[in-house]
Amino acid sequence: MTDHDSIYHRLFSHPEMVAELLRDFLDAAILAELDLSGMKRLNTKFTAMTGHRRRGDMVWEIPTRSGNSLFVLLILEFQSEVDEWMALRLDVYSGLLYQQLVDERKLKAVDGLPPVLPIVLYNGETRWQASTSLRDLIRLPSDSPLWQYQPEMRYYTIDEGQYPEEDLRGCHSLVAIFIRLQHPVSPESILAASRAAVQWFAEHPEGPPVKRLFRELLTTGLARLKEPSFTQPVPEGLEEVVPMLARYVEKWERDIRREGHKKGERDGEAHLLTRLLQRRFGTVPDWVSKKVADADQSLLEEWGLRVLDAESLEEVFRE
């Protein structure tokens, strides 16, 4: 896994973080059935179809209010494209998980199988559109007598990018702050989320040991945002990284304002030149409009001076 994926894996290796994820994003009716205070990680052995163990996936055993256990199969998806076969993959993983429970806990048929809740945590930029039901992937007419013999599987999706920033701000949890950092709408939103992270750790000194992961995440964000000339070394502490990020965001805003001012001047020059050309030569052909649209301000100014003496459009725009 990449460093980015490793941050996810390490973050959700802590039961407190998985509990926050479920509290914030799981259906309330399902959440009411669970006792998150007693959850524990299950060591799983199933592998992907390639034969390689999927390090990003994990299983958590959670006691239910009825006294039994629910096994949450948490799949961490870091791909940019939606996996249309996710329901099939989860059907396979659930079967392997059940087989492991039968073998290790010596379950008998009379014991039955514990419930499983597959959850896909997806961080891609496009929204998750894949079917969440295995039966949707099976091509049978709705009235077919074969349906009673077909496997059934549904999974729960947490698509990070679908939650508006204002909703995430209202969660006041570290997981929500983490998702805000993963899907910023602007450099300012990264700064706001980073400050919220510092405040959270200050208010929860006994919280899970994931502070350094947030520092790594902000370092990655700085690397994405900063220009090549920005070579200041990144501090070791999260509290020191945030002021650095603030300074960069201020610089970024100044640059944007400066570029906006330049663009305004350039657009004004282009508008003036077009008006002069229309006044001198009549209708402006498409090839002239394209040249004006593509030119920088200095070239527009030079063409504007030529309009005064030129006898034709071609003379204005000669190389």
MIDRENRO-569988 format. One line per 5 residues: their letters; for each residue x, y, z of C-alpha. Coordinates in steps of 0.1 Angstrom, whole numbers, plus 2048, in hexadecimal, padded with zeros to 3 digits. Example, Ala and Ser with C-alpha at 12.3 -4.5 7.8 and 13.67 -1.06 7.14 Angstrom:
REM MIDRENRO-569988
AS = 87B 7D3 84E; 889 7F5 847
//
This chain:
REM MIDRENRO-569988
MTDHD = 800 800 800; 80A 824 7FB; 812 83A 819; 7EF 84A 814; 7DE 828 816
SIYHR = 7F4 81E 834; 7E6 83D 847; 7C3 82F 842; 7CD 80C 84D; 7DF 819 86C
LFSHP = 7C3 831 875; 7A7 817 873; 7BC 7FD 886; 7B1 80F 8A5; 78F 805 8B3
EMVAE = 787 829 8BD; 78B 835 899; 775 819 88C; 75B 820 8A7; 75B 845 89C
LLRDF = 757 83B 878; 738 826 880; 729 840 897; 72C 85B 87D; 723 848 85D
LDAAI = 710 828 865; 6EB 826 863; 6DC 82F 885; 6C6 810 887; 6E4 7F9 882
LAELD = 6F9 80E 89A; 6DF 80A 8B5; 6E4 7E4 8B5; 70A 7E7 8BC; 71F 7EA 8DB
LSGMK = 73D 7FC 8CD; 74F 7FD 8EF; 756 7D7 8EC; 763 7D5 8C8; 783 7C3 8C0
RLNTK = 798 7BC 8A2; 796 799 892; 7B5 78B 882; 7AA 780 85F; 7BC 76B 846
FTAMT = 7A9 76E 826; 7BA 77B 807; 7B1 78D 7E7; 7AD 77B 7C6; 7D1 782 7BD
GHRRR = 7DC 76D 7DB; 7E9 78B 7EE; 7DB 793 80F; 7C7 7B4 80F; 7D7 7C8 82B
GDMVW = 7BE 7E4 828; 7A1 7CE 832; 798 7C6 856; 77E 7B5 86B; 770 7C2 88C
EIPTR = 75C 7AD 8A3; 741 7C2 8B5; 72A 7B6 8D0; 705 7BD 8CA; 6EA 7C8 8E3
SGNSL = 6DB 7A5 8E1; 6FB 795 8EE; 708 787 8CD; 723 794 8B6; 723 7A6 895
FVLLI = 742 7A4 87E; 748 7C4 86B; 75C 7BD 84C; 76C 7DF 845; 77A 7E3 821
LEFQS = 790 801 81B; 78F 80B 7F6; 7AB 823 7EA; 7A5 81F 7C4; 79A 83C 7AE
EVDEW = 781 827 79B; 762 817 7A9; 763 7F0 7AB; 743 7E4 79B; 74A 7C1 7A8
MALRL = 74D 7CB 7CD; 72D 7B8 7D7; 73D 798 7C9; 75E 79F 7DA; 74D 7A4 7FB
DVYSG = 738 784 7F7; 759 771 7F3; 769 783 811; 74A 77C 827; 74B 758 81D
LLYQQ = 770 755 827; 769 767 847; 74D 74F 850; 764 732 848; 77E 740 85F
LVDER = 765 744 87B; 759 721 877; 77C 713 877; 78A 728 894; 76C 729 8AB
KLKAV = 761 705 8A3; 73E 711 89A; 724 6F7 894; 705 6F9 87E; 6EF 6FC 89D
DGLPP = 703 71B 8A7; 6FB 72D 886; 710 748 877; 715 76B 886; 709 789 872
VLPIV = 722 79B 85C; 721 7C0 852; 737 7C7 834; 741 7EC 832; 754 7FD 815
LYNGE = 766 81C 81F; 76D 82E 7FE; 783 84C 7F9; 783 850 7D3; 77B 872 7C2
TRWQA = 75E 864 7AD; 73F 859 7C0; 739 835 7C7; 71F 828 7AE; 724 802 7AF
STSLR = 707 7EC 7B9; 707 7E4 7DF; 6F4 7C3 7D8; 702 7A3 7CA; 6E0 79B 7BC
DLIRL = 6E1 7BA 7A6; 6FF 7AA 794; 6ED 789 78D; 6DA 789 76C; 6B9 779 772
PSDSP = 695 785 76B; 683 791 78B; 66A 774 789; 684 759 784; 680 73A 79B
LWQYQ = 6A6 739 79C; 6A7 757 7B3; 6A3 742 7D2; 6C4 731 7CB; 6D8 750 7C5
PEMRY = 6F0 75E 7DF; 6E8 77E 7F1; 700 799 7FC; 6FD 7BE 804; 717 7D6 811
YTIDE = 717 7F8 822; 729 814 810; 73B 832 821; 744 848 803; 759 863 813
GQYPE = 756 87C 7F7; 730 87D 7F8; 72E 88F 81A; 72D 8B5 818; 747 8C7 82C
EDLRG = 72E 8D8 842; 720 8B7 84D; 742 8A9 855; 749 8C9 86A; 72B 8C1 87F
CHSLV = 737 89E 888; 753 8AB 89F; 765 889 89C; 789 881 892; 77D 86B 876
AIFIR = 768 887 868; 786 89E 86A; 79B 883 858; 782 881 83C; 781 8A8 839
LQHPV = 7A7 8A6 834; 7A3 88B 81A; 789 89E 805; 790 8C3 809; 77D 8DC 7F4
SPESI = 799 8F6 7F6; 7BA 8FC 808; 7A6 910 822; 791 8F1 829; 7B1 8DD 82F
LAASR = 7BD 8F8 847; 79B 8F8 85A; 79C 8D2 85D; 7C0 8D2 869; 7B8 8EB 884
AAVQW = 79A 8D6 88E; 7B2 8B8 891; 7CA 8CC 8A8; 7AC 8D6 8BE; 79F 8B2 8BF
FAEHP = 7C0 8A4 8CB; 7C3 8C0 8E5; 7A1 8B7 8F3; 7A7 892 8F2; 7CA 88B 900
EGPPV = 7C0 868 908; 7B4 860 8E5; 7C2 847 8CD; 7E7 84B 8C3; 7E0 858 8A0
KRLFR = 7ED 87C 8A3; 80C 874 88E; 7F5 866 872; 7E4 887 86F; 806 899 86D
ELLTT = 80F 881 851; 7EE 888 840; 7F4 8AE 841; 817 8A9 834; 808 897 816
GLARL = 7EF 8B3 812; 80C 8CD 812; 81E 8B9 7F8; 800 8BA 7E2; 7F9 8DF 7E6
KEPSF = 81B 8F0 7E7; 82E 8FC 7C9; 851 8EE 7C1; 862 90C 7D0; 852 906 7F2
TQPVP = 86D 8F1 802; 86A 8F9 827; 86F 8D9 83C; 84F 8CC 84C; 850 8CD 873
EGLEE = 84C 8AD 887; 82E 8B8 89C; 80A 8BC 88F; 807 8DD 8A2; 825 8EB 88E
VVPML = 818 8DD 86C; 7F7 8F0 86E; 808 913 870; 81D 90A 852; 7FE 900 83F
ARYVE = 7ED 921 849; 80B 934 83B; 809 921 81A; 7E3 926 817; 7E8 94C 81C
KWERD = 803 94C 801; 7EC 938 7EB; 7CF 951 7F0; 7E6 96E 7E8; 7F2 95C 7C8
IRREG = 7CD 956 7BE; 7C4 97A 7C4; 7E2 986 7B0; 7DA 96E 793; 7B5 979 794
HKKGE = 7C0 99D 792; 7D7 995 774; 7BB 982 763; 7A3 99F 768; 7BC 9B6 758
RDGEA = 7C2 99E 73B; 79D 998 735; 797 9BE 735; 7B3 9C2 71B; 7A4 9A6 705
HLLTR = 781 9B7 707; 790 9D9 6FD; 7A3 9CA 6E0; 784 9B8 6D3; 770 9D8 6D4
LLQRR = 78C 9EB 6C1; 78E 9D0 6A7; 768 9D1 6A2; 768 9F7 69F; 785 9F6 686
FGTVP = 77E 9D7 671; 75A 9CD 678; 750 9A9 682; 76D 996 692; 772 973 684
DWVSK = 776 954 699; 79B 951 693; 7A0 974 6A1; 78B 96C 6C0; 79F 94D 6C6
KVADA = 7C0 960 6C4; 7B3 97B 6DC; 7A6 960 6F5; 7C8 94E 6F5; 7DF 96C 6F7
DQSLL = 7F0 97A 716; 7ED 99E 721; 80D 9AB 711; 804 99D 6EF; 7E1 9AC 6F2
EEWGL = 7F0 9CE 6FA; 807 9CB 6DB; 7E9 9C2 6C4; 7D6 9DF 6D3; 7F1 9F7 6C7
RVLDA = 7F1 9E8 6A5; 7CC 9EE 6A0; 7D3 A13 69D; 7E7 A10 67D; 7DF 9ED 66E
ESLEE = 7CC 9EB 64D; 7BF 9C8 653; 7B9 9AE 66E; 7D6 999 660; 7EE 9B7 666
VFRE = 7E3 9BA 68A; 7EB 996 691; 80A 991 67C; 825 97D 68D
//
